[in-house]
Amino acid sequence: MIVVAALYRFTRISNVEETRSSLERLLQAGGVKGTVIIAEEGLNGTVAGERASIDVLRSFLQADQRFAGMEYKESFADVRPFKRLKVKVKNEIVTMGWDPIDPGAAAGTHVDAHTWNELLNDPKVTVIDVRNDFEVAMGSFKNAINPNTKKFSDFSHFVQRHLSPTNNKIIAMSCTGGIRCEKASSFLKAQGFPEVYQLKGGILQYLQDTPKDQSLWYGDCFVFDDRVALNHDLTPAHRTHRHGEPALLRGLYPSSWRAA
C-alpha cells in the first residue's frame, strides 16, 4: 500500500533554495514521488511513497520549528499516483496573485466537520467552494456557491464582483486540503468581511471525519494525482483522464475527464 501525504504550512522561509535542496535529497533517498513547492511564504506538497519513507519525511519536517503545526493528512493508493519527483521554488505556494496576503497574520476561523455542517444549514451563511470549476463539477457541499473560476487567481475577481461585507456578513469556505482557503480567507479579511470561516483540513479531512449518513458532501473529490478523484471512503472514484495523463501536470476541465 502506497501512502499519499498532503501537507502545507504558511511560514517564513528565508533560505528557500537551501530548504529545497535538503528536502529534495531526503525525498530522493526514500524513493518518494510527487510535487513540493517552496516559497518565502511557506511549503506545500503532495507526495507518495512507502510507509517508512513518508514517516521519515514527516519527522524531518516536524523537527524544523518553521513547520511545527503543519497541516498534514494521509490517504492511500494501490499503485503510485505520481511518476516523478519535483521540488520547486516559486513566488507563492498556492498562486493567488494578490499582494500582500499573509495567512499567517490574519485568516478565517477554522471549524471542524460538525460545525461545518451547522454552517451549511444556516441560511445566513454564504458558503463558497473556492476550488476551480472543473473540481466543483465532480462534487461539492450542500448549498455551496461555485465561483466558476478557471484558476485560483480568479477568486479575487469573483469576490469583487459578487460579494460585499454588507451583504455577506458570514462567509464559510472549503477547498480540497485547506491551503486555498487560508489565502482566500486572508484576502476576505483584508477586504473587510467581518466573519469568515474555513473548513479545517479541507474536504479530505471532512470525508475522513464524517459518517456517510451525516455527510452533506455530494459527489467525488478531485485530487491532483493519477487517482483523479476520491469518493466518500477516500478511495479512487474510478475516473481517469482520457489520455491517461497525470492530473497534476495539466490544467484540466470537465470535458477532459470521463468515468472509467
Secondary structure, 3 states (H helix, E strand, C coil): CEEEEEEEEECCCCCHHHHHHHHHHHHHHCCCEEEEEEECCEEEEEEEECHHHHHHHHHHHHCCHHHCCCEEEEEEECCCCCCCEEEEECCCCCCCCCCCCCCCCCCCEEECHHHHHHHHCCCCEEEEECCCHHHHCCEEECCCECCCCCCHHHHHHHHHHHCCCCCCCEEEEECCCCHHHHHHHHHHHHCCCCEEEEECCHHHHHHHHCCHHHCCEEECEECCCCCCEECCCCCECCEEECCCCCHHHCCCCHHHEEEC
